[in-house]
C-alpha cells in the first residue's frame, strides 16, 4: 500500500512538471514603458516613493485623485470623473486552448477611507478578460482583501496600518503577493480559446470623491497551461 502511494505521488509530480506552460506576460516595468497597455486616469510608472520600494527601479502607481478636488495628485493627472483609474494589459493571443491559467502580481493598497467601519467604499479589482466573459481574480478594499480560496492565495501583511504617505494617505497594507490558479473545462475552455485575453486592474472610488485611495503594483505575470 505504501508503494502504491509513492507511485501515485510520483505520477502527480510528473504531471505537474510535464504540463506545457506558456508565459504570455511577464512585466516588471523596469523599462518604464507601457507601450501596448491601455491606461486611463491618474496612473504612471513610478520609482520608489513614500509608499515603499519596488522590487527593481520602477512599479506602477495609480490613484483616484482628481485635479479638480485635490491639491496634488499621485501621477499629476486625474482619475476618470474623480472616481476610477484603470490599467489593462495588451491583448494576449493564446498559443493553445488553455486548461489552466495562473496570474501573479504584487500590490499595496493605500487609502483615506475609514478602514474600521466602512465596507467596500473604495476597491481595487483585478479581472482576467476572456471571450467567455470576465473572470474575477481578486479584490482589495478598505475592508480588507478577498479571502483565500482553492484558486486564490494572498500572502503578506494585509492589515491596515498608518501609512508612510501620511497625510496624503492615512492607511496602507503591506506589500502583498497575489497568486491565482484556475482550471477550465468544456465549453468555457473552448470559448476562451476563440480569442485573446487581457488582465485588467481597476481602482474605484465608490460613492464619494472626498476620500481617495491608491495602489502600487509590480511583477505582473500571466501563464497558461495546456
C-alpha positions, 0 to 999 in steps of 0.5 A, a space after each residue: 500500500 505504501 508503494 502504491 502511494 509513492 507511485 501515485 505521488 510520483 505520477 502527480 509530480 510528473 504531471 505537474 512538471 510535464 504540463 506545457 506552460 506558456 508565459 504570455 506576460 511577464 512585466 516588471 516595468 523596469 523599462 518604464 514603458 507601457 507601450 501596448 497597455 491601455 491606461 486611463 486616469 491618474 496612473 504612471 510608472 513610478 520609482 520608489 516613493 513614500 509608499 515603499 520600494 519596488 522590487 527593481 527601479 520602477 512599479 506602477 502607481 495609480 490613484 483616484 485623485 482628481 485635479 479638480 478636488 485635490 491639491 496634488 495628485 499621485 501621477 499629476 493627472 486625474 482619475 476618470 470623473 474623480 472616481 476610477 483609474 484603470 490599467 489593462 494589459 495588451 491583448 494576449 493571443 493564446 498559443 493553445 486552448 488553455 486548461 489552466 491559467 495562473 496570474 501573479 502580481 504584487 500590490 499595496 493598497 493605500 487609502 483615506 477611507 475609514 478602514 474600521 467601519 466602512 465596507 467596500 467604499 473604495 476597491 481595487 479589482 483585478 479581472 482576467 478578460 476572456 471571450 467567455 466573459 470576465 473572470 474575477 481574480 481578486 479584490 482589495 478594499 478598505 475592508 480588507 482583501 478577498 479571502 483565500 480560496 482553492 484558486 486564490 492565495 494572498 500572502 503578506 501583511 494585509 492589515 491596515 496600518 498608518 501609512 508612510 504617505 501620511 497625510 496624503 494617505 492615512 492607511 496602507 497594507 503591506 506589500 502583498 503577493 497575489 497568486 491565482 490558479 484556475 482550471 477550465 473545462 468544456 465549453 468555457 475552455 473552448 470559448 476562451 480559446 476563440 480569442 485573446 485575453 487581457 488582465 485588467 486592474 481597476 481602482 474605484 472610488 465608490 460613492 464619494 470623491 472626498 476620500 481617495 485611495 491608491 495602489 502600487 503594483 509590480 511583477 505582473 505575470 500571466 501563464 497558461 497551461 495546456 
